[in-house]
């Protein structure tokens, strides 16, 4: 039984190995909560989430143990100027350095002092009297503008509001949420029990399946008193139901 009980704030961690199941990460909310502009309670509240929402997480998010979970990003561009070395041979259009125009996008093969890094930028100006021969090619020093693309997290939720899951790997979490949504009469207490993969005496068959999934086998007796079932799970866990209601269990 204890092995099936989890604390709300524990995060589902996907094992990042060659055999790991692929798919995007999502955050499933189990209760209402505040959306904040930064990772902490001192940041401004910028919105609200309801229980039982599925929110796709940013593609570059990897901190599965984070206390604050980013749920939205924006792209930020940072511009700068750098000096580099350009050669006609590196540009497919085979432009002549003498005919280069400001604003032309170029591929630079080296930064200052031939620190070999291939990158792209927009020409600002050619630096005169700076040609160098390196190998079989002549390089011209130029000043160029760079634009760096950064992904900035803009909205956060606290981990206690829900759980992280992975597409195709944690489809059972999605199934639990779908089942709960299909049963609006279930109490908030029962919803919390199911989302935390627990059981409680008095649960119905559907609630048990939503929380633990289907058993490995079912032993059934039918008589004038009704239907008596033994649900067999792994690790010697047994549930006993009478007329579809959980009456006792053994672990």
PATORLO-896350 format. One record per residue (C-alpha): residue in one letter; x, y, z. Coordinates in Angstrom, 2 decimals, padded with zeros to 5 digits. Each point is the difference from the previous one (the first is absolute). Layout:
PATORLO-896350
<rec><bavex>a</bavex><px>X</px><py>Y</py><pz>Z</pz></rec>
...
This chain:
PATORLO-896350
<rec><bavex>x</bavex><px>000.00</px><py>000.00</py><pz>000.00</pz></rec>
<rec><bavex>x</bavex><px>002.70</px><py>002.47</py><pz>000.97</pz></rec>
<rec><bavex>x</bavex><px>001.75</px><py>-000.50</py><pz>-003.31</pz></rec>
<rec><bavex>x</bavex><px>-003.08</px><py>001.38</py><pz>-001.74</pz></rec>
<rec><bavex>x</bavex><px>-000.33</px><py>003.08</py><pz>002.18</pz></rec>
<rec><bavex>x</bavex><px>001.66</px><py>003.16</py><pz>-001.22</pz></rec>
<rec><bavex>x</bavex><px>000.26</px><py>003.53</py><pz>001.33</pz></rec>
<rec><bavex>x</bavex><px>-001.52</px><py>002.69</py><pz>-002.17</pz></rec>
<rec><bavex>x</bavex><px>003.24</px><py>001.89</py><pz>-000.43</pz></rec>
<rec><bavex>x</bavex><px>001.98</px><py>-003.00</py><pz>-001.23</pz></rec>
<rec><bavex>x</bavex><px>000.68</px><py>000.39</py><pz>-003.71</pz></rec>
<rec><bavex>x</bavex><px>-000.21</px><py>-002.76</py><pz>-002.60</pz></rec>
<rec><bavex>x</bavex><px>003.59</px><py>-000.26</py><pz>-001.24</pz></rec>
<rec><bavex>x</bavex><px>000.55</px><py>-001.32</py><pz>-003.48</pz></rec>
<rec><bavex>x</bavex><px>003.17</px><py>-002.05</py><pz>-000.25</pz></rec>
<rec><bavex>x</bavex><px>002.04</px><py>001.62</py><pz>-002.71</pz></rec>
<rec><bavex>x</bavex><px>001.66</px><py>-002.97</py><pz>-001.59</pz></rec>
<rec><bavex>x</bavex><px>000.16</px><py>-001.36</py><pz>-003.49</pz></rec>
<rec><bavex>x</bavex><px>-003.00</px><py>-002.19</py><pz>000.82</pz></rec>
<rec><bavex>x</bavex><px>-002.06</px><py>002.79</py><pz>001.51</pz></rec>
<rec><bavex>x</bavex><px>-003.48</px><py>000.49</py><pz>-001.35</pz></rec>
<rec><bavex>x</bavex><px>-000.20</px><py>003.16</py><pz>-002.06</pz></rec>
<rec><bavex>x</bavex><px>-002.63</px><py>002.72</py><pz>000.11</pz></rec>
<rec><bavex>x</bavex><px>-000.57</px><py>003.48</py><pz>001.32</pz></rec>
<rec><bavex>x</bavex><px>-000.24</px><py>000.79</py><pz>003.68</pz></rec>
<rec><bavex>x</bavex><px>-003.27</px><py>001.25</py><pz>001.43</pz></rec>
<rec><bavex>x</bavex><px>-001.16</px><py>001.27</py><pz>003.39</pz></rec>
<rec><bavex>x</bavex><px>-003.28</px><py>-001.34</py><pz>001.35</pz></rec>
<rec><bavex>x</bavex><px>-001.63</px><py>002.25</py><pz>002.59</pz></rec>
<rec><bavex>x</bavex><px>-001.73</px><py>-001.73</py><pz>002.88</pz></rec>
<rec><bavex>x</bavex><px>-001.36</px><py>003.13</py><pz>001.64</pz></rec>
<rec><bavex>x</bavex><px>-000.49</px><py>003.71</py><pz>-000.64</pz></rec>
<rec><bavex>x</bavex><px>003.04</px><py>002.22</py><pz>000.27</pz></rec>
<rec><bavex>x</bavex><px>001.68</px><py>003.29</py><pz>-000.80</pz></rec>
<rec><bavex>x</bavex><px>002.10</px><py>000.61</py><pz>-003.09</pz></rec>
<rec><bavex>x</bavex><px>002.96</px><py>002.24</py><pz>000.85</pz></rec>
<rec><bavex>x</bavex><px>002.36</px><py>002.04</py><pz>-002.13</pz></rec>
<rec><bavex>x</bavex><px>003.06</px><py>-001.61</py><pz>001.59</pz></rec>
<rec><bavex>x</bavex><px>001.10</px><py>-003.00</py><pz>002.07</pz></rec>
<rec><bavex>x</bavex><px>-001.08</px><py>001.10</py><pz>003.48</pz></rec>
<rec><bavex>x</bavex><px>-002.85</px><py>001.32</py><pz>002.12</pz></rec>
<rec><bavex>x</bavex><px>001.43</px><py>003.52</py><pz>-000.15</pz></rec>
<rec><bavex>x</bavex><px>-000.67</px><py>000.19</py><pz>-003.75</pz></rec>
<rec><bavex>x</bavex><px>-003.18</px><py>001.56</py><pz>-001.32</pz></rec>
<rec><bavex>x</bavex><px>-003.10</px><py>-002.15</py><pz>-000.50</pz></rec>
<rec><bavex>x</bavex><px>-000.82</px><py>000.19</py><pz>-003.70</pz></rec>
<rec><bavex>x</bavex><px>-002.75</px><py>-002.60</py><pz>-000.27</pz></rec>
<rec><bavex>x</bavex><px>-001.77</px><py>-003.04</py><pz>001.42</pz></rec>
<rec><bavex>x</bavex><px>-000.27</px><py>-003.68</py><pz>-000.92</pz></rec>
<rec><bavex>x</bavex><px>-002.85</px><py>-002.34</py><pz>000.75</pz></rec>
<rec><bavex>x</bavex><px>000.25</px><py>-003.59</py><pz>001.13</pz></rec>
<rec><bavex>x</bavex><px>000.30</px><py>-002.73</py><pz>-002.64</pz></rec>
<rec><bavex>x</bavex><px>001.77</px><py>002.07</py><pz>-002.65</pz></rec>
<rec><bavex>x</bavex><px>002.73</px><py>-001.43</py><pz>-002.23</pz></rec>
<rec><bavex>x</bavex><px>002.68</px><py>002.57</py><pz>-000.82</pz></rec>
<rec><bavex>x</bavex><px>002.80</px><py>-000.71</py><pz>-002.48</pz></rec>
<rec><bavex>x</bavex><px>003.42</px><py>000.94</py><pz>001.36</pz></rec>
<rec><bavex>x</bavex><px>002.77</px><py>001.78</py><pz>-001.96</pz></rec>
<rec><bavex>x</bavex><px>002.11</px><py>-002.30</py><pz>-002.17</pz></rec>
<rec><bavex>x</bavex><px>003.26</px><py>001.00</py><pz>001.71</pz></rec>
<rec><bavex>x</bavex><px>-001.30</px><py>-000.60</py><pz>003.53</pz></rec>
<rec><bavex>x</bavex><px>002.14</px><py>-002.67</py><pz>001.71</pz></rec>
<rec><bavex>x</bavex><px>-000.06</px><py>000.72</py><pz>003.74</pz></rec>
<rec><bavex>x</bavex><px>-002.53</px><py>-002.66</py><pz>000.95</pz></rec>
<rec><bavex>x</bavex><px>000.60</px><py>000.62</py><pz>003.72</pz></rec>
<rec><bavex>x</bavex><px>-000.69</px><py>003.74</py><pz>-000.24</pz></rec>
<rec><bavex>x</bavex><px>-002.16</px><py>001.55</py><pz>002.69</pz></rec>
<rec><bavex>x</bavex><px>-001.40</px><py>002.48</py><pz>-002.52</pz></rec>
<rec><bavex>x</bavex><px>-001.11</px><py>-001.34</py><pz>-003.38</pz></rec>
<rec><bavex>x</bavex><px>000.15</px><py>002.28</py><pz>-003.07</pz></rec>
<rec><bavex>x</bavex><px>-003.16</px><py>-000.24</py><pz>-002.11</pz></rec>
<rec><bavex>x</bavex><px>000.61</px><py>002.77</py><pz>-002.54</pz></rec>
<rec><bavex>x</bavex><px>002.95</px><py>001.50</py><pz>-001.83</pz></rec>
<rec><bavex>x</bavex><px>000.77</px><py>002.83</py><pz>-002.36</pz></rec>
<rec><bavex>x</bavex><px>002.85</px><py>000.46</py><pz>-002.44</pz></rec>
<rec><bavex>x</bavex><px>002.47</px><py>002.79</py><pz>000.72</pz></rec>
<rec><bavex>x</bavex><px>002.60</px><py>001.19</py><pz>-002.50</pz></rec>
<rec><bavex>x</bavex><px>003.24</px><py>001.62</py><pz>001.15</pz></rec>
<rec><bavex>x</bavex><px>002.01</px><py>001.92</py><pz>-002.59</pz></rec>
<rec><bavex>x</bavex><px>003.72</px><py>000.66</py><pz>000.13</pz></rec>
<rec><bavex>x</bavex><px>003.04</px><py>000.82</py><pz>-002.12</pz></rec>
<rec><bavex>x</bavex><px>003.00</px><py>-002.22</py><pz>-000.59</pz></rec>
<rec><bavex>x</bavex><px>003.11</px><py>-000.07</py><pz>-002.14</pz></rec>
<rec><bavex>x</bavex><px>000.63</px><py>-003.06</py><pz>-002.11</pz></rec>
<rec><bavex>x</bavex><px>001.74</px><py>-001.30</py><pz>-003.12</pz></rec>
<rec><bavex>x</bavex><px>-001.84</px><py>-000.58</py><pz>-003.25</pz></rec>
<rec><bavex>x</bavex><px>001.10</px><py>-001.84</py><pz>-003.12</pz></rec>
<rec><bavex>x</bavex><px>-001.66</px><py>-000.05</py><pz>-003.42</pz></rec>
<rec><bavex>x</bavex><px>000.36</px><py>-003.78</py><pz>-000.03</pz></rec>
<rec><bavex>x</bavex><px>-002.31</px><py>-000.37</py><pz>003.01</pz></rec>
<rec><bavex>x</bavex><px>-002.98</px><py>001.67</py><pz>-001.65</pz></rec>
<rec><bavex>x</bavex><px>-001.85</px><py>-002.12</py><pz>-002.56</pz></rec>
<rec><bavex>x</bavex><px>-000.70</px><py>003.08</py><pz>-002.08</pz></rec>
<rec><bavex>x</bavex><px>003.79</px><py>000.53</py><pz>-000.31</pz></rec>
<rec><bavex>x</bavex><px>-000.18</px><py>003.71</py><pz>000.64</pz></rec>
<rec><bavex>x</bavex><px>003.08</px><py>002.15</py><pz>-000.31</pz></rec>
<rec><bavex>x</bavex><px>001.08</px><py>001.74</py><pz>003.20</pz></rec>
<rec><bavex>x</bavex><px>000.50</px><py>003.14</py><pz>-002.04</pz></rec>
<rec><bavex>x</bavex><px>-003.69</px><py>000.05</py><pz>-000.96</pz></rec>
<rec><bavex>x</bavex><px>-001.56</px><py>-000.85</py><pz>003.35</pz></rec>
<rec><bavex>x</bavex><px>-002.81</px><py>002.28</py><pz>001.12</pz></rec>
<rec><bavex>x</bavex><px>-001.08</px><py>000.97</py><pz>003.50</pz></rec>
<rec><bavex>x</bavex><px>-002.86</px><py>-002.16</py><pz>001.30</pz></rec>
<rec><bavex>x</bavex><px>000.98</px><py>-003.07</py><pz>-002.05</pz></rec>
<rec><bavex>x</bavex><px>-000.38</px><py>-003.24</py><pz>001.95</pz></rec>
<rec><bavex>x</bavex><px>003.26</px><py>-001.93</py><pz>000.05</pz></rec>
<rec><bavex>x</bavex><px>001.37</px><py>-003.20</py><pz>001.43</pz></rec>
<rec><bavex>x</bavex><px>003.08</px><py>000.67</py><pz>002.12</pz></rec>
<rec><bavex>x</bavex><px>002.46</px><py>-002.78</py><pz>000.51</pz></rec>
<rec><bavex>x</bavex><px>002.08</px><py>001.62</py><pz>002.72</pz></rec>
<rec><bavex>x</bavex><px>-000.13</px><py>002.64</py><pz>002.69</pz></rec>
<rec><bavex>x</bavex><px>002.88</px><py>002.24</py><pz>001.02</pz></rec>
<rec><bavex>x</bavex><px>003.46</px><py>-001.57</py><pz>-000.39</pz></rec>
<rec><bavex>x</bavex><px>-001.44</px><py>-003.01</py><pz>-001.84</pz></rec>
<rec><bavex>x</bavex><px>-001.83</px><py>-001.46</py><pz>002.97</pz></rec>
<rec><bavex>x</bavex><px>-001.79</px><py>-002.51</py><pz>-002.21</pz></rec>
<rec><bavex>x</bavex><px>-003.75</px><py>000.31</py><pz>000.42</pz></rec>
<rec><bavex>x</bavex><px>-002.48</px><py>-000.17</py><pz>-002.85</pz></rec>
<rec><bavex>x</bavex><px>-002.89</px><py>002.42</py><pz>000.43</pz></rec>
<rec><bavex>x</bavex><px>-002.17</px><py>002.41</py><pz>-001.96</pz></rec>
<rec><bavex>x</bavex><px>-000.42</px><py>003.74</py><pz>000.24</pz></rec>
<rec><bavex>x</bavex><px>-000.82</px><py>003.18</py><pz>-001.92</pz></rec>
<rec><bavex>x</bavex><px>002.86</px><py>002.07</py><pz>-001.38</pz></rec>
<rec><bavex>x</bavex><px>000.49</px><py>003.45</py><pz>001.51</pz></rec>
<rec><bavex>x</bavex><px>003.28</px><py>000.94</py><pz>-001.67</pz></rec>
<rec><bavex>x</bavex><px>003.24</px><py>-001.37</py><pz>-001.38</pz></rec>
<rec><bavex>x</bavex><px>003.11</px><py>000.82</py><pz>001.98</pz></rec>
<rec><bavex>x</bavex><px>002.62</px><py>001.35</py><pz>-002.44</pz></rec>
<rec><bavex>x</bavex><px>003.51</px><py>-001.37</py><pz>-000.41</pz></rec>
<rec><bavex>x</bavex><px>-000.80</px><py>-003.17</py><pz>001.95</pz></rec>
<rec><bavex>x</bavex><px>000.21</px><py>-002.79</py><pz>-002.54</pz></rec>
<rec><bavex>x</bavex><px>001.72</px><py>-003.19</py><pz>001.13</pz></rec>
<rec><bavex>x</bavex><px>000.97</px><py>-003.19</py><pz>-001.76</pz></rec>
<rec><bavex>x</bavex><px>-000.94</px><py>-003.13</py><pz>001.89</pz></rec>
<rec><bavex>x</bavex><px>000.63</px><py>-003.28</py><pz>-001.80</pz></rec>
<rec><bavex>x</bavex><px>-001.10</px><py>000.42</py><pz>-003.60</pz></rec>
<rec><bavex>x</bavex><px>-002.55</px><py>002.75</py><pz>000.69</pz></rec>
<rec><bavex>x</bavex><px>000.15</px><py>003.74</py><pz>000.57</pz></rec>
<rec><bavex>x</bavex><px>-002.06</px><py>001.39</py><pz>002.88</pz></rec>
<rec><bavex>x</bavex><px>-001.24</px><py>003.55</py><pz>000.51</pz></rec>
<rec><bavex>x</bavex><px>-000.65</px><py>001.44</py><pz>003.47</pz></rec>
<rec><bavex>x</bavex><px>-003.53</px><py>001.36</py><pz>000.36</pz></rec>
<rec><bavex>x</bavex><px>-002.24</px><py>001.45</py><pz>002.68</pz></rec>
<rec><bavex>x</bavex><px>-003.39</px><py>-001.70</py><pz>000.11</pz></rec>
<rec><bavex>x</bavex><px>-003.22</px><py>000.05</py><pz>001.96</pz></rec>
<rec><bavex>x</bavex><px>-001.18</px><py>-003.11</py><pz>001.82</pz></rec>
<rec><bavex>x</bavex><px>-003.46</px><py>-000.85</py><pz>001.27</pz></rec>
<rec><bavex>x</bavex><px>-000.23</px><py>-002.60</py><pz>002.78</pz></rec>
<rec><bavex>x</bavex><px>-003.30</px><py>-001.79</py><pz>000.53</pz></rec>
<rec><bavex>x</bavex><px>-000.82</px><py>-000.74</py><pz>003.64</pz></rec>
<rec><bavex>x</bavex><px>-003.04</px><py>-001.70</py><pz>001.50</pz></rec>
<rec><bavex>x</bavex><px>-001.23</px><py>001.79</py><pz>003.13</pz></rec>
<rec><bavex>x</bavex><px>-002.44</px><py>-001.55</py><pz>002.46</pz></rec>
<rec><bavex>x</bavex><px>-002.85</px><py>002.40</py><pz>000.76</pz></rec>
<rec><bavex>x</bavex><px>-002.62</px><py>-001.92</py><pz>002.02</pz></rec>
<rec><bavex>x</bavex><px>000.41</px><py>-002.49</py><pz>002.84</pz></rec>
<rec><bavex>x</bavex><px>-002.07</px><py>-002.37</py><pz>002.15</pz></rec>
<rec><bavex>x</bavex><px>001.05</px><py>-001.54</py><pz>003.31</pz></rec>
<rec><bavex>x</bavex><px>000.63</px><py>-003.75</py><pz>-000.17</pz></rec>
<rec><bavex>x</bavex><px>-002.58</px><py>-000.69</py><pz>002.73</pz></rec>
<rec><bavex>x</bavex><px>-002.77</px><py>001.06</py><pz>-002.37</pz></rec>
<rec><bavex>x</bavex><px>000.50</px><py>-003.06</py><pz>-002.18</pz></rec>
<rec><bavex>x</bavex><px>002.33</px><py>-002.54</py><pz>-001.53</pz></rec>
<rec><bavex>x</bavex><px>002.33</px><py>-000.29</py><pz>-002.95</pz></rec>
<rec><bavex>x</bavex><px>-000.63</px><py>-002.75</py><pz>-002.53</pz></rec>
<rec><bavex>x</bavex><px>001.38</px><py>-000.99</py><pz>-003.39</pz></rec>
<rec><bavex>x</bavex><px>-002.06</px><py>-000.59</py><pz>-003.13</pz></rec>
<rec><bavex>x</bavex><px>-000.34</px><py>-003.73</py><pz>-000.79</pz></rec>
<rec><bavex>x</bavex><px>001.80</px><py>-000.83</py><pz>003.27</pz></rec>
<rec><bavex>x</bavex><px>-002.53</px><py>001.29</py><pz>002.52</pz></rec>
<rec><bavex>x</bavex><px>-003.18</px><py>-000.47</py><pz>-001.96</pz></rec>
<rec><bavex>x</bavex><px>-001.48</px><py>-001.54</py><pz>003.17</pz></rec>
<rec><bavex>x</bavex><px>000.08</px><py>003.46</py><pz>001.58</pz></rec>
<rec><bavex>x</bavex><px>-001.94</px><py>001.37</py><pz>-002.95</pz></rec>
<rec><bavex>x</bavex><px>-002.44</px><py>-002.88</py><pz>000.28</pz></rec>
<rec><bavex>x</bavex><px>-000.60</px><py>000.75</py><pz>003.68</pz></rec>
<rec><bavex>x</bavex><px>-000.73</px><py>003.63</py><pz>-000.80</pz></rec>
<rec><bavex>x</bavex><px>-002.30</px><py>-000.96</py><pz>-002.87</pz></rec>
<rec><bavex>x</bavex><px>-001.90</px><py>-002.40</py><pz>002.28</pz></rec>
<rec><bavex>x</bavex><px>-000.37</px><py>002.64</py><pz>002.70</pz></rec>
<rec><bavex>x</bavex><px>-001.27</px><py>002.53</py><pz>-002.53</pz></rec>
<rec><bavex>x</bavex><px>-002.58</px><py>-002.55</py><pz>-001.14</pz></rec>
<rec><bavex>x</bavex><px>-001.27</px><py>-000.34</py><pz>003.58</pz></rec>
<rec><bavex>x</bavex><px>-000.76</px><py>003.53</py><pz>001.26</pz></rec>
<rec><bavex>x</bavex><px>-001.84</px><py>-001.31</py><pz>003.06</pz></rec>
<rec><bavex>x</bavex><px>003.16</px><py>-001.42</py><pz>001.59</pz></rec>
<rec><bavex>x</bavex><px>001.06</px><py>001.95</py><pz>003.09</pz></rec>
<rec><bavex>x</bavex><px>003.18</px><py>002.07</py><pz>000.20</pz></rec>
<rec><bavex>x</bavex><px>001.28</px><py>-002.46</py><pz>002.61</pz></rec>
<rec><bavex>x</bavex><px>-000.50</px><py>-002.93</py><pz>-002.39</pz></rec>
<rec><bavex>x</bavex><px>001.67</px><py>001.90</py><pz>-002.86</pz></rec>
<rec><bavex>x</bavex><px>003.06</px><py>000.65</py><pz>002.17</pz></rec>
<rec><bavex>x</bavex><px>000.15</px><py>-003.68</py><pz>001.02</pz></rec>
<rec><bavex>x</bavex><px>-000.12</px><py>-001.14</py><pz>-003.63</pz></rec>
<rec><bavex>x</bavex><px>002.58</px><py>002.49</py><pz>-001.25</pz></rec>
<rec><bavex>x</bavex><px>002.36</px><py>-001.11</py><pz>002.75</pz></rec>
<rec><bavex>x</bavex><px>-000.54</px><py>-003.67</py><pz>-000.92</pz></rec>
<rec><bavex>x</bavex><px>-001.49</px><py>-000.97</py><pz>003.35</pz></rec>
<rec><bavex>x</bavex><px>-003.07</px><py>-002.04</py><pz>000.92</pz></rec>
<rec><bavex>x</bavex><px>-002.65</px><py>000.37</py><pz>002.68</pz></rec>
<rec><bavex>x</bavex><px>-002.75</px><py>-002.25</py><pz>001.31</pz></rec>
<rec><bavex>x</bavex><px>-003.27</px><py>000.82</py><pz>-001.68</pz></rec>
<rec><bavex>x</bavex><px>001.51</px><py>000.65</py><pz>-003.43</pz></rec>
<rec><bavex>x</bavex><px>-001.88</px><py>-001.24</py><pz>-003.04</pz></rec>
<rec><bavex>x</bavex><px>001.50</px><py>-002.24</py><pz>-002.67</pz></rec>
<rec><bavex>x</bavex><px>000.49</px><py>002.94</py><pz>-002.37</pz></rec>
<rec><bavex>x</bavex><px>001.77</px><py>002.04</py><pz>002.68</pz></rec>
<rec><bavex>x</bavex><px>002.35</px><py>-002.88</py><pz>000.80</pz></rec>
<rec><bavex>x</bavex><px>000.85</px><py>-000.47</py><pz>-003.68</pz></rec>
<rec><bavex>x</bavex><px>000.55</px><py>003.74</py><pz>-000.39</pz></rec>
<rec><bavex>x</bavex><px>002.49</px><py>-000.03</py><pz>002.88</pz></rec>
<rec><bavex>x</bavex><px>001.81</px><py>-003.34</py><pz>-000.37</pz></rec>
<rec><bavex>x</bavex><px>-000.99</px><py>-001.28</py><pz>-003.41</pz></rec>
<rec><bavex>x</bavex><px>-001.47</px><py>-003.43</py><pz>-000.68</pz></rec>
<rec><bavex>x</bavex><px>001.06</px><py>-002.93</py><pz>002.21</pz></rec>
<rec><bavex>x</bavex><px>002.01</px><py>-002.94</py><pz>-001.29</pz></rec>
<rec><bavex>x</bavex><px>-002.95</px><py>-002.30</py><pz>000.66</pz></rec>
<rec><bavex>x</bavex><px>-003.47</px><py>-000.04</py><pz>001.58</pz></rec>
<rec><bavex>x</bavex><px>-001.49</px><py>-002.87</py><pz>002.00</pz></rec>
<rec><bavex>x</bavex><px>-003.81</px><py>000.24</py><pz>000.17</pz></rec>
<rec><bavex>x</bavex><px>-002.70</px><py>-001.69</py><pz>002.03</pz></rec>
<rec><bavex>x</bavex><px>-003.69</px><py>000.60</py><pz>-000.72</pz></rec>
<rec><bavex>x</bavex><px>-002.78</px><py>-000.92</py><pz>002.41</pz></rec>
<rec><bavex>x</bavex><px>-003.31</px><py>001.13</py><pz>001.46</pz></rec>
<rec><bavex>x</bavex><px>001.96</px><py>002.55</py><pz>002.08</pz></rec>
<rec><bavex>x</bavex><px>001.38</px><py>001.63</py><pz>-003.13</pz></rec>
<rec><bavex>x</bavex><px>003.37</px><py>000.05</py><pz>-001.78</pz></rec>
<rec><bavex>x</bavex><px>003.20</px><py>-000.49</py><pz>001.97</pz></rec>
<rec><bavex>x</bavex><px>003.31</px><py>000.70</py><pz>-001.79</pz></rec>
<rec><bavex>x</bavex><px>003.68</px><py>-000.32</py><pz>000.84</pz></rec>
<rec><bavex>x</bavex><px>002.22</px><py>002.31</py><pz>-002.10</pz></rec>
<rec><bavex>x</bavex><px>003.59</px><py>-001.19</py><pz>-000.20</pz></rec>
<rec><bavex>x</bavex><px>002.79</px><py>002.52</py><pz>-000.56</pz></rec>
<rec><bavex>x</bavex><px>003.76</px><py>-000.52</py><pz>000.14</pz></rec>
<rec><bavex>x</bavex><px>002.11</px><py>-000.24</py><pz>003.18</pz></rec>
<rec><bavex>x</bavex><px>-002.67</px><py>-002.12</py><pz>001.74</pz></rec>
<rec><bavex>x</bavex><px>-002.55</px><py>002.82</py><pz>000.08</pz></rec>
<rec><bavex>x</bavex><px>-003.65</px><py>-001.10</py><pz>000.07</pz></rec>
<rec><bavex>x</bavex><px>-003.16</px><py>002.10</py><pz>-000.07</pz></rec>
<rec><bavex>x</bavex><px>-003.38</px><py>-001.38</py><pz>001.06</pz></rec>
<rec><bavex>x</bavex><px>-003.15</px><py>001.46</py><pz>-001.51</pz></rec>
<rec><bavex>x</bavex><px>-003.67</px><py>-000.65</py><pz>000.76</pz></rec>
<rec><bavex>x</bavex><px>-002.47</px><py>001.01</py><pz>-002.69</pz></rec>
<rec><bavex>x</bavex><px>002.59</px><py>002.29</py><pz>-001.58</pz></rec>
<rec><bavex>x</bavex><px>001.08</px><py>001.78</py><pz>003.20</pz></rec>
<rec><bavex>x</bavex><px>003.41</px><py>-000.39</py><pz>001.69</pz></rec>
<rec><bavex>x</bavex><px>-000.57</px><py>-001.54</py><pz>003.43</pz></rec>
<rec><bavex>x</bavex><px>003.50</px><py>-001.12</py><pz>001.04</pz></rec>
<rec><bavex>x</bavex><px>003.54</px><py>-000.56</py><pz>-001.30</pz></rec>
<rec><bavex>x</bavex><px>003.11</px><py>-001.97</py><pz>000.78</pz></rec>
<rec><bavex>x</bavex><px>003.63</px><py>000.95</py><pz>-000.72</pz></rec>
